[in-house]
Amino acid sequence: MTIFARMADHLNGALDAMEADGSLPQGLARGAITLEPPRDASHGDMATNAAMVLAKPAGSNPRALADRLVHQLLALEEVSEAAIAGPGFINLRLTDDVWRQEARLIAELGADYGRSTLGASAVVNVEYVSANPTGPMHMGHCRGAVVGDALANLLEYSGHNVIREYYVNDAGGQVDVLARSAHLRYCEALGEPVGAVPEGLYPGDYLVPVGQALADEFGSQFVDAPESEWLETFRRFAVGRMMELIKADLALLGIHHDIFSSEAELQAAGMPEAAEAWLREHDLVYDGVLEAPKGELPDDWEPVELPLFRSTRFGDDQDRPIKKSNGSWTYFGADLAYHHEKAKRSDALIDIWGADHAGTVKRIQAAVAALTGGKTRFDVKLVQMVRLMRDGEPIKMSKRAGNFVTLADVVREVGKDVVRFTMLTRKADAQMDFDFAKVVEASKDNPVFYVQYAHARIQSLSRKPAEMGIVALPAPDLSCLDTVDLDLIKLAATFPRIVESAAQAREPHRIAFYLSDVAAAFHGWYNLGNDDPARRAVLQEDLLTTSTRLFLTSTIGQILRNGLSIMGVEPVMEMR
């Protein structure tokens, strides 16, 4: 049990004792009580709002209640000081031995330090990427892919069972365009003159090998055949090849999904019809007419009766059609059915969407709330686009013209780990520039480099004694660690809390922020030896201090590795 969990238990024990002696009424709700590091480290190691939370329901003055709680907390062997601040907050300072013991725990648990049972094995479905199967992955898909994958790692690390899912949008008009584009390349592969790619078809050269494969498979059978004879065959073939390409691109980022759900298969299985029937049975779908769109003149608007989902009951601004006037499913109708199916096999759902889908969040949230009776937690994390730069200048590209920058191009240039780390250096819904020069810059202003440099420096320190001819080191004596050393351990000890808070908020970028703080603190600690040789980690004339400080640095290295593993980033062992 880590120190914050242990102290939270002690706090609850102190409150139990106050209930037992009558100084606190029994049964008061404690859910809003927190125990966390104070904003100002000079105030102590931990702070609690327990007295502030419980005072009103207890009919007590907060400071008076805090005074009674302080007496209970001072009886704990881990607590060296407990002081009341402001209207009733309590600041705690723990003994040095507590932090020395925490350093031992980090070393003992290793890769498991920071893991928790927060998720209680709940099944969480994380759907991410889900790019249309019409071409290779480009950098527009990259950020959502990394955020989704890191979030899945984070949830697993915090005790959830995670399903990584990709929804293949293979039932819309875009896959018909893909099939026609593939047919053009098929004709080209057979020597037919095709000229410039017509407007409306996909122009990218990535379809050239698809056309060749079709030619090898079918010969000239479909060159002059009507579209009705080859469209479905070419659609399935091209989607299959595109998904192979997409999976290969994702593998370059270390991303592998558990499930690939097909929209076409979902519709073929009648799942949208089943969802509609259920919703009608519960009076959540009715036949009605939408209001005319704003700005439309009466002569331009023809009202049509459509099946409408009552999304306004769940906070949406209007009810939404689940079918089009021609009887086919709207994107929302199909998506509603898909989420219904996901909810049947999950305790919680998370979708990672591009920010351009922000307008559809409310209706899908309404659908999930309706279909699950509000029992399934559903989060949508919106991810802003990434602007590609080179030496400060934007890279001009056009997907329509087929000259976009692919994910594979970027990974091959700067590396998987640089891409993954960089994508997590800002909140997902914040704008991001990805400058090819900046992300590989050897500077403390580059968090990718600064964190990896900290880990590499720690590994270099561990090799130093052997390089100096020191055959063996004595066992470390943690009583040698002073206040400066213990400050590093205190920061490392917050890792389990960071993991849990990031998991609860569904925000993996918090891990990257935290690792940047740990790296900065470590580099600051290391640099003290530049001004004072006695502060160096490796002292040939003092092997006990050397052993102890290397033990300390190894705990920081372990924290860095644990955080990087959540991000899906390999730690660097040495800088080249």
C-alpha positions as CSV (number, residue, x, y, z in Angstrom):
1,M,0.0,0.0,0.0
2,T,1.5,3.4,-1.0
3,I,1.8,6.2,1.4
4,F,-1.2,8.3,0.3
5,A,-3.4,5.2,0.5
6,R,-2.0,4.3,3.9
7,M,-2.5,7.8,5.2
8,A,-6.0,7.9,3.9
9,D,-6.7,4.8,5.9
10,H,-5.2,6.4,8.9
11,L,-7.4,9.5,8.4
12,N,-10.5,7.3,8.2
13,G,-9.3,5.5,11.4
14,A,-9.0,8.8,13.2
15,L,-12.5,9.8,12.1
16,D,-13.8,6.4,13.3
17,A,-12.2,7.0,16.7
18,M,-13.9,10.4,16.9
19,E,-17.2,8.8,16.1
20,A,-16.5,6.2,18.8
21,D,-15.8,8.7,21.5
22,G,-18.7,10.9,20.5
23,S,-16.7,13.9,19.3
24,L,-18.1,13.3,15.8
25,P,-21.7,12.1,14.9
26,Q,-21.7,8.7,13.4
27,G,-22.5,8.0,9.7
28,L,-21.5,11.3,8.2
29,A,-20.7,11.1,4.4
30,R,-17.0,11.2,3.8
31,G,-16.9,11.1,0.0
32,A,-15.9,14.7,-0.4
33,I,-12.9,14.4,1.9
34,T,-9.5,14.7,0.2
35,L,-5.9,14.0,1.3
36,E,-3.4,15.4,-1.1
37,P,-0.2,17.4,-1.4
38,P,-0.7,21.0,-0.5
39,R,-0.2,23.6,-3.3
40,D,2.7,25.1,-1.4
41,A,5.2,22.4,-0.4
42,S,6.4,24.5,2.5
43,H,3.1,23.9,4.3
44,G,3.8,20.2,4.7
45,D,3.6,16.9,2.9
46,M,-0.2,16.4,2.9
47,A,-3.3,18.4,3.5
48,T,-6.9,17.4,4.3
49,N,-10.2,19.2,4.1
50,A,-11.9,16.7,6.4
51,A,-12.8,19.2,9.1
52,M,-14.2,21.6,6.5
53,V,-16.3,18.9,4.9
54,L,-17.7,17.4,8.1
55,A,-18.2,20.6,10.2
56,K,-21.6,21.6,8.9
57,P,-23.3,18.2,9.0
58,A,-21.7,17.7,12.4
59,G,-23.0,21.0,13.7
60,S,-19.5,22.1,14.6
61,N,-17.1,24.9,14.0
62,P,-14.5,23.8,11.4
63,R,-11.5,24.9,13.4
64,A,-12.9,23.3,16.5
65,L,-13.4,20.0,14.7
66,A,-10.0,20.3,13.1
67,D,-8.4,20.8,16.5
68,R,-9.9,17.5,17.7
69,L,-8.8,15.7,14.5
70,V,-5.3,17.1,14.8
71,H,-5.0,15.4,18.3
72,Q,-5.9,12.1,16.7
73,L,-3.5,12.5,13.8
74,L,-0.6,13.5,16.0
75,A,-0.9,10.1,17.7
76,L,0.2,8.4,14.4
77,E,3.8,7.4,14.3
78,E,4.1,8.5,10.7
79,V,3.1,12.1,11.6
80,S,5.7,14.6,12.9
81,E,3.6,17.7,12.6
82,A,-0.1,18.6,12.2
83,A,-1.3,22.2,12.0
84,I,-4.6,23.9,11.3
85,A,-4.5,26.4,8.4
86,G,-7.1,29.0,7.4
87,P,-10.7,28.2,8.3
88,G,-10.0,24.5,9.1
89,F,-7.7,22.8,6.7
90,I,-5.1,20.5,8.3
91,N,-1.5,20.3,7.0
92,L,0.5,17.2,7.9
93,R,4.2,16.7,7.8
94,L,5.4,13.1,7.9
95,T,8.6,11.7,9.4
96,D,11.6,11.2,7.2
97,D,11.4,7.5,7.8
98,V,8.0,7.4,6.0
99,W,9.6,8.6,2.8
100,R,12.6,6.3,3.2
101,Q,10.2,3.4,3.5
102,E,8.4,4.7,0.4
103,A,11.6,4.6,-1.6
104,R,12.0,0.9,-0.5
105,L,8.5,0.2,-1.6
106,I,9.2,1.7,-5.1
107,A,12.2,-0.6,-5.4
108,E,10.3,-3.6,-4.1
109,L,7.2,-3.1,-6.4
110,G,9.2,-2.0,-9.4
111,A,7.0,-2.0,-12.5
112,D,3.9,-2.5,-10.3
113,Y,4.4,0.7,-8.3
114,G,1.5,2.9,-9.1
115,R,-0.8,0.1,-10.2
116,S,-4.2,0.2,-8.4
117,T,-7.5,-1.5,-8.0
118,L,-9.4,1.7,-8.7
119,G,-11.2,0.2,-11.7
120,A,-12.4,-2.9,-9.8
121,S,-12.0,-4.9,-13.0
122,A,-14.8,-2.9,-14.7
123,V,-15.0,-3.5,-18.4
124,V,-14.2,-0.2,-20.3
125,N,-14.6,-0.1,-24.1
126,V,-12.2,2.5,-25.6
127,E,-13.0,3.2,-29.3
128,Y,-10.3,5.2,-31.0
129,V,-8.9,6.0,-34.5
130,S,-11.9,4.5,-36.4
131,A,-10.7,6.3,-39.5
132,N,-12.6,5.8,-42.7
133,P,-11.1,2.8,-44.6
134,T,-10.3,4.9,-47.7
135,G,-6.6,5.4,-47.4
136,P,-3.5,5.2,-45.2
137,M,-3.3,6.9,-41.9
138,H,-2.3,10.5,-42.0
139,M,-1.3,12.9,-39.2
140,G,-4.9,13.9,-38.7
141,H,-5.5,10.5,-37.2
142,C,-2.3,10.3,-35.2
143,R,-3.2,12.3,-32.1
144,G,-6.4,10.5,-31.5
145,A,-4.7,7.2,-32.0
146,V,-2.0,7.9,-29.4
147,V,-4.5,9.5,-26.9
148,G,-6.8,6.5,-27.2
149,D,-4.0,3.9,-26.8
150,A,-2.4,5.7,-23.9
151,L,-5.8,6.0,-22.2
152,A,-6.4,2.3,-22.6
153,N,-3.0,1.6,-21.0
154,L,-3.7,4.0,-18.2
155,L,-7.1,2.4,-17.5
156,E,-5.5,-1.1,-17.5
157,Y,-2.8,0.2,-15.1
158,S,-5.5,1.4,-12.7
159,G,-7.4,-1.8,-12.5
160,H,-9.9,-1.8,-15.4
161,N,-10.4,-4.5,-18.0
162,V,-10.1,-2.6,-21.3
163,I,-11.4,-3.4,-24.8
164,R,-9.6,-1.6,-27.5
165,E,-12.0,-1.1,-30.4
166,Y,-11.9,0.3,-34.0
167,Y,-15.2,1.0,-35.8
168,V,-14.8,0.4,-39.5
169,N,-17.1,2.9,-41.4
170,D,-17.6,0.6,-44.4
171,A,-21.2,1.2,-45.1
172,G,-21.3,4.8,-46.3
173,G,-20.9,6.6,-49.7
174,Q,-17.2,7.0,-49.1
175,V,-16.5,3.3,-49.6
176,D,-18.4,3.4,-52.9
177,V,-16.1,6.2,-53.9
178,L,-13.2,4.0,-52.8
179,A,-14.5,1.2,-55.0
180,R,-14.8,3.4,-58.0
181,S,-11.3,4.8,-57.4
182,A,-9.9,1.3,-57.2
183,H,-11.7,0.4,-60.4
184,L,-9.9,3.3,-62.1
185,R,-6.6,1.9,-60.9
186,Y,-7.6,-1.6,-61.9
187,C,-8.2,-0.4,-65.5
188,E,-4.9,1.5,-65.4
189,A,-3.1,-1.7,-64.3
190,L,-4.5,-3.5,-67.3
191,G,-3.1,-0.8,-69.6
192,E,-6.3,1.1,-70.2
193,P,-5.9,4.9,-70.7
194,V,-7.5,6.6,-67.7
195,G,-6.0,10.1,-67.9
196,A,-6.3,12.4,-64.9
197,V,-8.1,11.1,-61.8
198,P,-11.7,12.5,-62.2
199,E,-13.0,14.9,-59.6
200,G,-14.7,13.1,-56.7
201,L,-12.4,10.0,-56.8
202,Y,-9.5,9.4,-54.4
203,P,-6.3,10.5,-56.3
204,G,-3.6,9.0,-54.0
205,D,-1.0,6.6,-55.4
206,Y,-1.7,4.2,-52.5
207,L,-4.5,2.8,-54.7
208,V,-2.1,1.8,-57.5
209,P,-1.1,-1.6,-55.8
210,V,-4.8,-2.2,-55.0
211,G,-5.6,-1.8,-58.7
212,Q,-2.8,-4.2,-59.6
213,A,-4.0,-6.7,-57.1
214,L,-7.5,-6.5,-58.6
215,A,-6.1,-7.0,-62.0
216,D,-4.2,-10.1,-60.9
217,E,-7.3,-11.4,-59.2
218,F,-10.0,-10.8,-61.9
219,G,-8.1,-10.1,-65.1
220,S,-10.0,-7.9,-67.6
221,Q,-13.4,-9.3,-66.4
222,F,-14.7,-6.0,-65.1
223,V,-13.0,-3.4,-67.4
224,D,-16.2,-2.7,-69.4
225,A,-18.7,-4.3,-67.1
226,P,-21.5,-2.1,-65.6
227,E,-20.8,-0.8,-62.1
228,S,-23.6,-2.9,-60.7
229,E,-21.6,-6.0,-61.5
230,W,-18.3,-5.0,-59.7
231,L,-19.1,-2.3,-57.1
232,E,-19.8,-4.6,-54.2
233,T,-16.8,-6.9,-55.0
234,F,-14.4,-4.0,-55.4
235,R,-15.7,-2.3,-52.3
236,R,-15.0,-5.4,-50.1
237,F,-11.6,-5.9,-51.7
238,A,-10.5,-2.3,-51.4
239,V,-11.8,-2.0,-47.8
240,G,-9.9,-5.1,-46.9
241,R,-6.6,-3.8,-48.4
242,M,-7.1,-0.4,-46.8
243,M,-7.6,-2.0,-43.4
244,E,-4.4,-4.0,-43.9
245,L,-2.6,-0.7,-44.6
246,I,-4.2,1.0,-41.6
247,K,-3.3,-1.8,-39.2
248,A,0.3,-1.7,-40.5
249,D,0.4,2.1,-40.0
250,L,-0.9,1.7,-36.5
251,A,1.6,-1.0,-35.7
252,L,4.4,1.5,-36.4
253,L,3.0,3.4,-33.4
254,G,2.8,0.2,-31.3
255,I,-1.1,0.3,-31.5
256,H,-3.1,-2.9,-31.8
257,H,-6.9,-3.1,-31.4
258,D,-8.8,-6.0,-29.8
259,I,-11.9,-5.7,-32.0
260,F,-12.6,-4.3,-35.4
261,S,-16.4,-3.7,-35.7
262,S,-17.9,-3.4,-39.2
263,E,-20.7,-0.9,-39.8
264,A,-21.7,-2.9,-42.9
265,E,-21.9,-6.1,-40.8
266,L,-23.8,-4.3,-38.1
267,Q,-26.4,-3.1,-40.6
268,A,-26.6,-6.5,-42.3
269,A,-27.3,-8.1,-38.9
270,G,-30.3,-5.9,-38.4
271,M,-28.9,-4.2,-35.3
272,P,-30.2,-0.7,-36.2
273,E,-33.7,-2.2,-36.7
274,A,-33.4,-3.9,-33.3
275,A,-32.4,-0.7,-31.6
276,E,-35.2,1.2,-33.2
277,A,-37.8,-1.4,-32.1
278,W,-36.5,-1.2,-28.5
279,L,-36.6,2.6,-28.5
280,R,-40.2,2.6,-30.0
281,E,-41.3,0.2,-27.3
282,H,-40.0,2.6,-24.7
283,D,-41.5,5.7,-26.4
284,L,-38.1,7.0,-27.3
285,V,-38.6,7.1,-31.1
286,Y,-41.6,8.6,-32.8
287,D,-42.6,9.6,-36.4
288,G,-42.4,13.4,-36.8
289,V,-41.3,16.3,-38.9
290,L,-38.2,18.3,-38.2
291,E,-38.3,22.1,-38.2
292,A,-37.0,23.8,-41.3
293,P,-33.2,24.6,-41.0
294,K,-32.4,28.1,-40.1
295,G,-32.2,30.3,-43.1
296,E,-34.2,28.1,-45.4
297,L,-37.1,29.8,-47.2
298,P,-40.5,28.1,-47.1
299,D,-40.3,27.3,-50.8
300,D,-36.9,25.6,-50.3
301,W,-38.1,23.4,-47.5
302,E,-40.2,20.3,-47.9
303,P,-41.3,18.7,-44.6
304,V,-40.9,14.9,-44.5
305,E,-42.0,12.6,-41.8
306,L,-39.1,10.7,-40.3
307,P,-38.5,8.5,-37.3
308,L,-37.1,10.8,-34.6
309,F,-35.2,9.9,-31.5
310,R,-36.3,11.9,-28.4
311,S,-32.8,13.2,-27.6
312,T,-34.2,16.4,-26.1
313,R,-35.2,14.2,-23.1
314,F,-31.6,13.7,-22.4
315,G,-30.2,17.3,-22.8
316,D,-29.9,17.6,-26.6
317,D,-31.3,20.8,-28.3
318,Q,-33.6,18.9,-30.7
319,D,-34.8,15.4,-31.5
320,R,-32.7,13.6,-34.1
321,P,-33.7,11.5,-37.2
322,I,-32.4,8.0,-37.3
323,K,-33.4,7.4,-40.9
324,K,-33.3,9.5,-44.1
325,S,-36.3,10.1,-46.3
326,N,-35.2,7.3,-48.6
327,G,-35.3,4.8,-45.8
328,S,-31.6,4.4,-45.3
329,W,-30.1,4.9,-41.9
330,T,-28.6,8.2,-40.9
331,Y,-25.1,8.2,-39.6
332,F,-26.6,8.8,-36.2
333,G,-29.0,5.9,-36.5
334,A,-26.3,3.5,-37.3
335,D,-24.0,5.0,-34.6
336,L,-26.8,4.7,-32.1
337,A,-27.2,1.0,-32.8
338,Y,-23.4,0.5,-32.6
339,H,-23.2,2.1,-29.2
340,H,-26.1,-0.1,-28.1
341,E,-24.1,-3.2,-29.0
342,K,-21.0,-1.9,-27.3
343,A,-22.9,-1.1,-24.1
344,K,-24.1,-4.7,-23.9
345,R,-20.6,-5.9,-23.4
346,S,-19.1,-3.1,-21.3
347,D,-19.5,-1.2,-18.0
348,A,-18.3,2.1,-19.5
349,L,-17.7,3.5,-23.0
350,I,-15.1,6.0,-24.1
351,D,-15.0,7.4,-27.7
352,I,-12.0,9.4,-28.9
353,W,-13.2,11.8,-31.7
354,G,-11.8,14.5,-33.7
355,A,-12.9,18.0,-32.6
356,D,-14.8,18.4,-35.9
357,H,-17.4,15.9,-34.4
358,A,-18.1,18.1,-31.4
359,G,-21.6,18.8,-32.7
360,T,-22.7,15.2,-32.5
361,V,-21.6,14.6,-28.9
362,K,-24.9,15.5,-27.2
363,R,-27.0,13.2,-29.4
364,I,-24.8,10.2,-28.9
365,Q,-24.6,10.8,-25.2
366,A,-28.4,11.1,-25.2
367,A,-28.7,7.8,-27.1
368,V,-26.4,5.9,-24.7
369,A,-28.2,7.3,-21.7
370,A,-31.6,6.2,-23.2
371,L,-30.4,2.7,-24.3
372,T,-28.7,1.9,-20.9
373,G,-31.0,3.7,-18.6
374,G,-28.2,6.0,-17.6
375,K,-26.3,3.1,-16.0
376,T,-23.3,3.1,-18.5
377,R,-20.8,5.9,-18.1
378,F,-20.0,7.3,-21.5
379,D,-17.3,9.8,-22.2
380,V,-16.3,11.5,-25.4
381,K,-12.8,12.9,-25.6
382,L,-12.4,15.4,-28.3
383,V,-9.0,15.7,-29.9
384,Q,-7.8,18.8,-31.8
385,M,-6.0,18.5,-35.1
386,V,-2.2,18.7,-35.3
387,R,-0.5,21.3,-37.4
388,L,2.6,20.0,-39.0
389,M,5.6,22.4,-39.1
390,R,9.2,22.2,-40.3
391,D,11.6,24.8,-38.8
392,G,8.6,26.9,-37.8
393,E,7.0,26.9,-41.2
394,P,3.6,25.1,-41.8
395,I,3.8,22.2,-44.2
396,K,1.3,22.7,-46.9
397,M,-0.8,19.7,-47.9
398,S,-4.1,18.7,-49.4
399,K,-5.8,15.4,-48.8
400,R,-8.0,16.2,-51.9
401,A,-4.9,16.4,-54.0
402,G,-3.5,13.3,-52.4
403,N,-0.3,15.0,-51.1
404,F,-1.0,14.6,-47.4
405,V,1.7,13.6,-44.9
406,T,1.2,10.0,-43.8
407,L,1.6,8.8,-40.2
408,A,4.2,6.3,-41.5
409,D,6.3,9.1,-43.0
410,V,6.4,10.9,-39.7
411,V,7.2,7.8,-37.6
412,R,10.0,6.8,-39.9
413,E,11.5,10.3,-39.7
414,V,11.4,11.0,-36.0
415,G,10.5,7.6,-34.4
416,K,7.5,6.0,-32.7
417,D,8.4,7.2,-29.2
418,V,9.0,10.8,-30.1
419,V,5.6,10.8,-31.9
420,R,3.7,9.2,-29.0
421,F,5.3,11.3,-26.3
422,T,4.8,14.6,-28.3
423,M,1.1,13.8,-28.8
424,L,0.6,13.7,-25.0
425,T,2.4,16.9,-24.1
426,R,-0.8,18.9,-24.3
427,K,-4.4,18.3,-23.4
428,A,-6.2,16.5,-26.1
429,D,-8.6,19.4,-26.8
430,A,-5.8,22.0,-27.1
431,Q,-4.3,23.0,-30.4
432,M,-0.9,21.5,-31.2
433,D,1.9,22.2,-33.5
434,F,4.2,19.3,-34.4
435,D,7.5,20.8,-35.6
436,F,9.9,18.1,-37.0
437,A,12.9,20.1,-35.8
438,K,11.6,20.9,-32.3
439,V,10.4,17.4,-31.4
440,V,14.0,16.0,-31.8
441,E,15.8,19.0,-30.3
442,A,18.2,18.2,-27.5
443,S,16.9,20.9,-25.2
444,K,15.2,21.1,-21.8
445,D,12.5,23.0,-23.7
446,N,11.7,19.7,-25.4
447,P,9.9,17.5,-22.9
448,V,10.5,14.3,-25.0
449,F,14.2,14.8,-24.8
450,Y,14.3,16.1,-21.2
451,V,12.4,13.1,-19.8
452,Q,14.4,10.6,-21.8
453,Y,17.7,12.3,-20.9
454,A,16.8,12.0,-17.2
455,H,16.3,8.2,-17.6
456,A,19.5,7.9,-19.7
457,R,21.4,9.9,-17.1
458,I,20.2,7.6,-14.4
459,Q,21.3,4.5,-16.3
460,S,24.7,6.2,-16.9
461,L,25.1,6.7,-13.2
462,S,24.3,3.1,-12.5
463,R,27.2,2.1,-14.8
464,K,29.6,4.6,-13.3
465,P,31.0,2.6,-10.4
466,A,32.0,-0.3,-12.7
467,E,33.6,2.1,-15.1
468,M,35.6,3.6,-12.2
469,G,36.8,0.1,-11.2
470,I,34.6,-0.2,-8.1
471,V,33.9,-3.9,-7.9
472,A,31.1,-3.9,-5.2
473,L,29.1,-1.4,-3.3
474,P,27.9,-1.7,0.3
475,A,24.2,-2.0,1.0
476,P,22.5,1.4,0.8
477,D,21.8,3.2,4.1
478,L,18.7,5.3,3.6
479,S,19.3,7.2,6.8
480,C,22.0,9.0,4.8
481,L,19.3,10.7,2.6
482,D,18.9,14.3,3.5
483,T,16.1,16.8,2.9
484,V,17.1,17.5,-0.7
485,D,17.1,13.7,-1.4
486,L,13.8,13.1,0.3
487,D,12.2,15.9,-1.8
488,L,12.8,13.7,-4.8
489,I,11.2,10.7,-3.1
490,K,8.2,12.8,-2.1
491,L,7.6,13.7,-5.8
492,A,8.1,10.1,-6.8
493,A,5.5,9.0,-4.2
494,T,2.8,11.0,-5.8
495,F,2.9,8.8,-8.9
496,P,0.1,6.4,-7.7
497,R,-2.2,9.5,-7.1
498,I,-1.4,10.9,-10.5
499,V,-2.3,7.6,-12.1
500,E,-5.6,7.3,-10.4
501,S,-6.6,11.0,-10.9
502,A,-5.6,10.7,-14.6
503,A,-7.7,7.5,-15.0
504,Q,-10.7,9.1,-13.3
505,A,-10.5,12.1,-15.5
506,R,-9.7,10.0,-18.6
507,E,-6.7,12.3,-19.3
508,P,-3.4,10.4,-20.1
509,H,-1.6,13.7,-20.8
510,R,-1.3,14.1,-17.0
511,I,1.3,11.3,-17.0
512,A,3.4,13.3,-19.5
513,F,3.1,16.4,-17.4
514,Y,4.1,14.6,-14.2
515,L,7.1,12.9,-15.9
516,S,8.3,16.3,-17.0
517,D,8.1,17.5,-13.4
518,V,10.0,14.4,-12.2
519,A,12.7,14.9,-14.9
520,A,13.1,18.6,-14.0
521,A,13.5,17.7,-10.3
522,F,16.0,15.0,-11.0
523,H,18.1,17.2,-13.3
524,G,18.1,19.9,-10.6
525,W,19.2,17.4,-8.0
526,Y,21.9,16.1,-10.3
527,N,23.2,19.5,-11.1
528,L,23.8,20.3,-7.5
529,G,27.0,18.3,-7.9
530,N,28.3,20.7,-10.4
531,D,28.7,23.4,-7.8
532,D,29.3,21.1,-4.8
533,P,31.4,18.0,-5.5
534,A,30.1,16.5,-2.2
535,R,26.6,16.4,-3.7
536,R,27.6,14.2,-6.6
537,A,25.8,10.8,-6.9
538,V,29.0,8.8,-7.3
539,L,31.9,9.5,-4.8
540,Q,34.8,7.1,-5.2
541,E,36.0,8.0,-1.7
542,D,32.6,7.4,-0.1
543,L,31.1,4.2,-1.3
544,L,28.2,4.1,1.2
545,T,26.9,7.5,0.1
546,T,27.4,6.4,-3.5
547,S,25.4,3.2,-2.9
548,T,22.6,5.2,-1.2
549,R,22.4,7.9,-3.8
550,L,22.3,5.3,-6.6
551,F,19.5,3.6,-4.9
552,L,17.7,6.9,-4.8
553,T,18.3,7.5,-8.5
554,S,17.1,4.0,-9.3
555,T,13.8,4.7,-7.7
556,I,13.4,7.8,-9.9
557,G,14.3,5.8,-13.0
558,Q,11.6,3.2,-12.0
559,I,9.0,6.0,-11.8
560,L,10.0,7.3,-15.2
561,R,9.8,3.8,-16.7
562,N,6.4,3.1,-15.2
563,G,5.0,6.4,-16.5
564,L,6.6,5.9,-20.0
565,S,5.1,2.4,-20.2
566,I,1.6,3.9,-19.7
567,M,2.4,6.3,-22.5
568,G,3.6,3.5,-24.7
569,V,7.1,4.9,-24.9
570,E,10.3,2.9,-24.6
571,P,12.8,4.5,-22.1
572,V,16.1,5.4,-23.5
573,M,19.1,3.7,-21.9
574,E,21.7,6.1,-23.2
575,M,21.7,9.2,-25.3
576,R,23.4,9.0,-28.7
